[in-house]
Amino acid sequence: MDIKEIQSLIKFVAKSGASEVKLEMEDIKITIRTGAIGTSSEPTFVQQIPVAAAPVAQSFPQETAAPAAAPPAAATPNEEDDSKYITIKSPIIGTFYRKPSPDKPVFVEVGDTIGQGDVLCVIEAMKLFNDIESEVSGKIVKVLVDDSSPVEFDQPLFLVDPS
């Protein structure tokens, strides 16, 4: 079960008015509760994976539409040079964070050399923090998103020079 299926399930449960839904599969157990915990009326999601991982319990606020990205301006000479770089894009909608936590250093800076599988940033989607790993090796040329900014699906995050 991937994150999109889980998100769809959470939305369905929130709209249905059900107070609790449990789903158990071979390797995953999911419980979604709405309005039953504490004083919050927000859906709660509990996921347990028995592969030596601790259970994750999170409360989800209602989704709000993130502001759309500004339309690109006319191409400048600098943007034309960017065509030789690989663009790393957001695989999900959420909030972009450059650090694993506020008191830690950023994952990558401009000029850092990265390898395939290196964590570049974290995107928070519905209170779940997702490590975004590089699928390419190279050098970070540009960070295209400010820390703590909302990002859309397929929005460019980094430019990488593969040479």
C-alpha positions in Angstrom: 0.0 0.0 0.0 1.5 3.3 -1.0 1.1 6.8 0.4 -1.5 7.8 -2.3 -3.7 4.9 -1.4 -3.4 5.7 2.3 -4.2 9.4 1.7 -7.3 8.4 -0.4 -8.4 6.1 2.4 -8.1 8.9 5.0 -10.1 11.3 2.8 -12.8 8.6 2.3 -13.1 7.9 6.1 -13.2 11.6 6.9 -16.0 12.2 4.4 -17.9 9.0 5.3 -18.6 10.1 8.9 -17.3 6.8 10.3 -15.6 7.1 13.7 -13.1 4.3 13.2 -11.8 2.1 10.3 -9.3 -0.7 10.7 -7.4 -2.3 7.8 -5.1 -5.2 8.3 -2.9 -6.7 5.5 0.1 -9.1 5.5 2.7 -6.5 6.4 0.7 -3.4 7.5 -2.0 -2.5 10.0 -3.8 0.8 9.6 -6.4 2.3 12.0 -8.0 5.6 11.2 -10.1 7.3 13.9 -12.1 10.5 13.5 -13.3 12.7 16.4 -12.9 10.0 19.0 -9.5 11.0 20.5 -9.3 13.9 22.9 -11.1 17.0 21.9 -9.9 17.0 18.3 -12.3 16.4 15.5 -9.4 15.8 13.1 -8.9 12.3 11.7 -6.1 10.3 13.5 -4.0 7.8 11.6 -2.2 4.9 13.2 0.2 2.7 11.1 2.0 -0.3 12.5 4.6 -2.1 10.4 6.1 -5.2 12.2 9.5 -4.9 10.6 11.2 -3.6 13.8 9.7 -0.2 13.3 7.9 1.7 16.0 4.2 2.5 15.5 3.4 5.9 14.1 0.4 7.8 15.5 -0.5 11.1 13.9 -3.4 13.6 13.8 -4.2 15.0 10.4 -5.7 18.5 9.9 -8.2 19.0 7.1 -6.4 19.5 3.8 -6.2 23.1 2.5 -5.2 24.0 -1.0 -1.6 25.2 -1.2 -1.0 28.4 -3.2 -0.1 27.7 -6.8 3.4 28.4 -7.9 3.9 31.7 -9.7 4.0 31.4 -13.5 7.5 31.5 -14.9 8.8 34.8 -16.2 10.4 35.2 -19.6 13.5 33.0 -20.0 16.7 34.7 -19.0 20.2 33.7 -20.1 20.6 32.0 -16.7 17.5 29.8 -17.2 18.8 28.7 -20.6 22.0 27.5 -19.0 19.8 25.5 -16.5 18.8 23.1 -19.4 22.1 21.1 -19.0 21.1 20.3 -15.3 18.9 17.6 -14.0 15.9 18.8 -12.1 14.8 16.9 -9.0 11.1 17.3 -8.5 8.7 16.8 -5.6 7.1 13.4 -5.7 4.2 14.5 -3.4 2.3 17.6 -2.2 3.4 18.9 1.1 5.7 21.2 3.0 9.3 21.3 2.0 12.0 21.2 4.8 15.7 21.4 4.2 16.6 20.1 7.7 15.6 16.9 9.5 14.6 19.0 12.5 15.0 22.7 13.4 18.1 22.2 15.5 19.9 20.1 12.8 22.0 21.3 9.8 20.5 21.2 6.3 20.7 18.0 4.3 22.5 19.6 1.3 23.9 23.0 0.3 24.6 24.5 -3.1 28.0 23.0 -4.2 27.6 19.7 -2.3 28.3 16.5 -4.2 25.4 14.0 -3.9 25.1 10.3 -4.7 22.1 8.2 -5.7 20.1 7.5 -2.5 21.3 10.5 -0.6 18.5 12.3 1.4 18.1 15.8 -0.1 15.2 17.1 2.0 12.0 16.1 3.8 8.5 16.8 2.6 5.7 16.7 5.2 2.4 15.4 3.9 -0.4 15.1 6.3 1.9 15.0 9.3 4.0 12.2 7.8 7.6 13.2 7.1 8.9 11.7 3.9 12.7 11.6 3.1 13.3 12.7 -0.5 16.2 10.8 -1.9 18.3 11.6 -5.0 17.9 9.4 -8.0 21.0 10.9 -9.6 24.6 11.6 -8.7 26.1 15.0 -9.2 26.6 18.4 -7.6 23.8 20.6 -6.2 23.7 23.8 -8.4 20.6 25.4 -7.1 17.9 25.0 -4.4 14.7 26.1 -6.0 12.4 26.1 -2.9 12.6 28.1 0.4 12.6 26.1 3.6 9.1 25.5 5.1 7.4 26.3 1.8 4.4 24.4 0.4 5.3 22.4 -2.7 3.1 20.8 -5.4 3.4 17.4 -7.0 6.2 17.5 -9.7 7.4 21.0 -8.6 11.1 21.5 -9.2 13.1 21.4 -5.9 16.8 21.2 -6.9 19.0 21.5 -9.9 21.9 19.0 -10.1 24.9 19.1 -12.4 25.5 15.4 -13.4 29.0 16.0 -14.7 
